[in-house]
């Protein structure tokens, strides 16, 4: 019932209807400016049943290759209380926007290659039959498991009346002959105020964005659906600071016994700006 309630809330936002969306799992159609680099740290913490609290951190380097193509590299770190901290692996991602101008629905294609290990706890998505218990155990033992995965996403996103509403379908495959796994992510957000203040400020309402995310697994090729899948939902808050800095926060609550009780996420992003002049790429 909690899953249905949050889904209805997100769908209702489309009728009630910022641009820097504060999501952690869901992608929108907004791309990095051509020639511009953004560096962001995303941290997720939680506690599996009868185990120590973990943290996972992803440092993301996002570059606007063109106006319609954004490339990213992730470096993941992971650790557990009373255990160790190790390198969780690398991710290489590309997003391609299919329509140059704004439409009612803006589709984006996403492709990512992951070279990670079993200790990785960044929880950047939930797919298949991922369970909260999968995040338990010894870091030193889990890191011995090598995973090379391909992940595809269909991103659908809309801006309307100050709101952003985004939907993602996720398709992931471990390249060791495992079946395709499926997942989803839904999110909606908007600034507290759309009109900018006449004077520069830090705590003005337009500097804050609020919204919610809903995400989880959809089983795999052999057992699709919601049975034995993790599901999470929670509020998100974004705060645009001076000097091209942005902070975001989310507390995701597990919606069933297969999930963790909650995952707390904190993001810190810095917009480096133009590395190269790419004026000709703008459309």
N, C-alpha and C positions, 0 to 999 in steps of 0.2 A: 504493500500500500504506500509506503514512503517513496518507493521508486516511481509509482504512478503519479503521486502528488507533485513531485519535483518536475517530472516530464510535462505535466499539465501547466505548471508555472512557467516553464521555459517557452512552451507554445503560446501561452497567453501573452507573453512579452511581445510577440510579433505583432499583436493587435494594439498593444498599448505603446508599443515601441517604448574614450571615447575612442576616439580613434586609436589611441594607444591602449589596446585592450589588455586587461590584466590577467589573462588566462594562463594556466600552467600546462594543461593537457590539450586543450582545444586550439586549433589554428583558425585564424580568420583569413580573408583574402587580402589583407593589407601587406604590402611588400616593403622591403627595405629600399630607401632611396638609392637610385643608381650611383655607384661609386662610393657609397657611404658604408661605414662599419659600425656595428653595435656589439658590445661585449656584455653578456648577461650571465649572472650566477643564479641557478635555481637549486634550492635545497629542499629536500623532503625528509621528514622525520616521523617515525611511528614506532609502535611496540607490538610485535607479534605476541600471541598468547604464550605465557610461561617462558618468555625469552627476554633478552636485553633490548633496550631501545637502540634502533639503528638510525643512521643518517646516510642520505645519498646526495651527492652534489654533482651538478652538470654545469660546466663552464662553456658557454656558447659564444661562438664568433660568427656573426651574421653579416653577410656582405651583399649589397645590392649589385649583382652582376649587370643587369639591365633593368629597365622599368617593369619588365614582365617576368624576370627570373631572379630569384634570390637563392644564394648558396650559404650553407652553414657547416661548421665543424664543431662537434661537441667533444669535450674531454671530461670523462666521468670519474669521480672518486667515491668511495664508499667506506663505511666503517660501522662498528658496533661498540656500544659501551662495554667496558671490561674486555675488549678484544683488540683488534688492530684496524688500521686504516690503510687501504690499498687503492691502486689504480683500478677503476672499474672497466675501462676500455674507451673506445673511440666510436664516433658516429659521423657519417658524412651524408649530408642531406641537400636536396635540391627541390625547390618549389617553382612551378611554372603557372603563371596566370593565363587562362585561355582567352579571356575577353579584356581588351585594353581599357575600355570605358566602363563607367559604373552602370550596372544593371540591377534589376530587382533581385536576382540571384547571381552571384559571381563565383564561377567554378575555378578551382585551382587543383592541379595535379601535384602530388608529393611522392618522392622516392627517396629512400634512405638505406644505406648499407651500415650495418652495425658489426663491429668487431669488439665484443665485450666478453666478460666472464661471468660465471654463476654468482659471484659476490655482488654484482651490480644491483644497487637499490635506489636508483634515481627515480623510478616509478614515473617515467615520462608518458607512459600509456599503460592501459590494462587490456589484455587480449586473451582469447581462448579461455582456459580454465585456470588462469592465474589466481592463486589464493593467498590470503594473508600469511598463512603458515609457510609459504615459499620464501618469505623474507627472514625466516629464522635460521639459526645454525651458525656454525663457525665460519668466519670470514676466510681464514687460511685454507680451509678445506674447499669451500665453495669456489674460490678463485681458480682452482685447478680445472674447473669445467670451462672449456672454451666454446663460445657461441658466436657463429657468424650468421647473421640474419638479414633478410631483405624485408623492408616494410614499405607498403604502398598505402596512400590515403587519397580519398576523394574529399576535397574541402568545398563546402558550399557556404556562402557567407552573404549577409545582407546588411546594409546601413539604411536605417529609416528613422526619421524624427529623433535623431540623437542616439538611438539604440544601435548596437551591433548584435546580430543574431547569427551564430555560426554552428554548423553541423559537420561532423567528420565521420566518415566510414573508414575503418582501419583493416588492412589485410597484411598479415605478417607470416613469414615462413622462415624457419630455421633451415639452413642449407644442408643439413645432415640427413635429408630425406624425411623430415618430420612433416606432418600435414599442415596445410594453411590454417592459421588461427585468425579469428575475427574479433573486432571490438568497435566501439563507437565513443564519441564525445560530443556533447551539446553544451552550448554556453550562450549567455546573453549578458550585456553590460551597457552602461551609459554613464556619462559624467553627471555629477550632482547638479551642475548648472551648465547650460550650453553657451551662454553669452559670457565673453571674457570681461574681467574687471578693467576699469579705466586706468588703474595703477598696478604696478608690479606687486605681486604678493606670493606668499608661500602656502598659506592656509585657506586661500579662496576656494569656494565650492567647486569651481570649474577645474581645479587641480586634482580632484578626487573622482575616481570612477568606481562604481559598485555594480555587482552582478552576481551570477551563480554559474557553477559548472556541474554537469552530470556526466559521468563516464563509467565504462565498465566493459567486461568481456561479453562476447556473443558466441562462445564455444569454438569448435573447429570444424573441419570438413566432415568428420565422421559423427560429430555430435553437436550440431549447431543449436543455438538457443540460449536461454538464460539459466538453464539448470547447471548447478555447480560452477557458478561464475561470480566474480567479485564485482560489486556495484558501489559507487561512491557519489556523493553529492555534497555541495557546500558553497558558502558565500565566498566571493572574491572581492578584494579591495585594491585599487591602484592609486598611487600618489605620485604626481609629476613634480619633481623637485627642480630647483635651478641648476644651471650648468649641465643640461642634457642628461640628468639623472632621474631614474624612475624606480620606485619601490612598489612591490606588490605582495599581497598576503592572502592565503587561503587556508581554511580548515575544512578538509573533506571528511565526511562522516560515512562510515560503512553502513550499507543499507541491508545487509544480511549477514548470517553467521559465517559465510565463506570469506568475508572481507575483514580487514583490520577495523578496530573500533573507530580510529580516525587517523588521518595523515595531515600533518601541519606542513605547509609550504611557505617559503619566503623567497622572493626574487629581488635582485638588485641589478639594474641595467644602466649602462653608460653609453651614450651615443658619441662615438669618436668623431663622426662627421665625414666629410668628403676626403677620401684618400687620393682620388684621381678626378680630374674634371671629366664628367660624362654628360655634358649638356645635350649632346646629340641623341642620347638614348631616351630622353623624355618624350612622352606622347600625350 
